[in-house]
Amino acid sequence: MQVYTYSEARQKLALVLKNAEDTGKVLIRRKDGKCFALVPEKNMSSPLDVPSINAKITTQEIVDFVRQGRER
């Protein structure tokens, strides 16, 4: 885990964010000795959030397929 001073973090913000993303956490230490953790936020997207496709199929055809599958 990388530790940066406040001044370093300000000057190298892009690097600090990249290191936080790569390692999961970086620390930023102020002059008074207090440390703060910078942790990347987790992706909050749903696994069911998938892109749609342009299919040439009607709603009734989909219903028919589902019914056929249930009959088996």
C-alpha positions in Angstrom: 0.0 0.0 0.0 1.4 3.4 -1.0 1.5 6.3 1.3 1.5 9.9 0.0 1.9 13.2 1.7 -0.9 15.7 1.2 1.3 17.8 -1.1 2.4 14.7 -3.2 -1.2 13.7 -3.6 -2.2 17.1 -4.8 0.6 17.2 -7.3 0.2 13.6 -8.6 -3.5 13.1 -8.3 -3.8 11.0 -11.4 -1.1 8.7 -10.2 -2.6 8.5 -6.7 -6.0 7.5 -8.2 -4.4 4.9 -10.5 -2.5 3.4 -7.6 -5.7 3.3 -5.5 -7.5 1.5 -8.4 -4.7 -1.0 -8.9 -4.0 -1.8 -5.3 -7.4 -1.1 -3.7 -6.2 1.5 -1.3 -3.7 4.4 -0.8 -3.1 6.5 2.3 -2.7 10.3 2.3 -0.8 11.7 5.4 -1.3 15.3 6.5 1.4 17.3 8.2 -0.3 16.8 11.6 0.1 13.1 11.1 -3.5 12.1 10.4 -3.9 9.5 7.7 -6.8 9.2 5.3 -7.5 6.2 3.1 -8.5 6.6 -0.6 -10.4 3.6 -1.7 -12.0 3.1 -5.1 -15.8 2.8 -5.1 -17.2 -0.5 -6.2 -19.1 -0.7 -9.5 -22.8 -0.6 -8.6 -24.2 -1.9 -11.9 -26.5 -4.9 -11.9 -25.3 -8.2 -13.5 -28.7 -8.1 -15.3 -27.9 -4.7 -16.8 -27.0 -6.0 -20.3 -27.2 -4.3 -23.6 -30.2 -5.0 -25.7 -30.1 -6.5 -29.2 -32.2 -5.7 -32.2 -34.1 -8.9 -32.8 -36.8 -9.3 -35.4 -39.2 -11.1 -33.1 -42.6 -10.2 -31.8 -43.8 -10.4 -28.2 -46.3 -13.2 -29.2 -43.4 -15.3 -30.6 -41.5 -14.9 -27.3 -44.6 -15.9 -25.3 -45.0 -19.0 -27.6 -41.4 -20.0 -27.1 -41.8 -19.8 -23.3 -45.0 -21.8 -23.4 -43.3 -24.5 -25.6 -40.4 -24.7 -23.1 -42.7 -25.1 -20.2 -44.6 -27.9 -21.9 -41.5 -30.0 -22.2 
